[in-house]
Amino acid sequence: MVEKNDWRLQSQDKYLKGAELKKKEYKPASETWDHDHCVFCNEKFMLKDGCLKQGYYYPTNEMWICENCYDDFKEMFEWEL
């Protein structure tokens, strides 16, 4: 169980509590935007070696969550897939 004072928690519960997420391959939002970051740990999603290439996506706010943070916070945030 993750502690409530985990350094990755920055008030994301205001917009991600109970959110419906989609597990998917990363695709940049546009030709001019080449990367995104995990909304918790800031790990980079990008179609480049060494970067995350899949994760959990929240389409309402166009946010990405990495596998590790999803596993750590799925119960606390009560996410649905």
N, C-alpha and C positions, 0 to 999 in steps of 0.2 A: 504494500500500500504506500502511496506517495504521501509525503507530509504536506500539510497545508501551507507551509512556509517554503516550499520548493522554489528555487531561484527562477524557474521557468514560468511560474504563475505571475501574470501581470494583468489581472482583471479580465482575462479572456472569458470568464464565466458570464459576463454581461451579454455576450453575443454568441457563445458556443455551447452554453448549457442546454442539453436536450436537442442539439442540432442533428440534422440528418446529413450524414457524410457519404461520399462516394469513394470507394477505393478505385484508383485509376492510374494509368501511366501519365507521367508529366508531359504536358504540352504547353509551350509558352502562350500567353494570352494574345500576343500579336507578333508581327514581324519585327517590331521595334523594341519589344520587351523580351529579353532572352532568359530570364531566371526569376525565381520566387524563393521565399524562405519559409521554413517551418515557423508558424506563428508562436510556437513555444520556445524552441531551442535555437532558432535562427539558422539551422542547417540549410544549405543551399540546394534547391531543386534546379537542375539545368541539364540540357542534353549535351553534356560534356563529361569526359572521363573524370572520375573522382567525385561526382556530384550525384545526388539522389535522382532517380529516374521514375519512381512511383511512390505513391503515398495516399493520403486521405484528403479529399477535396471538399470544401464547403462552398458550394456554388453561390449562395446568397451573398456572401461577402468576398468571394473569390480568394479564399484562404487555403493554404496547404498545411498539413500536419504530417510529420514523418512517422514511420512505423513505430519507433521507440516511444515517442511522445503519445501516440495513439494508445499503445499498450499500457503506458503508465497512467494515463488520465481517462481512459474510456469509462471506468466505473464512476469516477468522481463527476464527470460531465454528462453521464447517462446518454451517450451517443447512440444513434441508430444508423445502420447501414442500409 
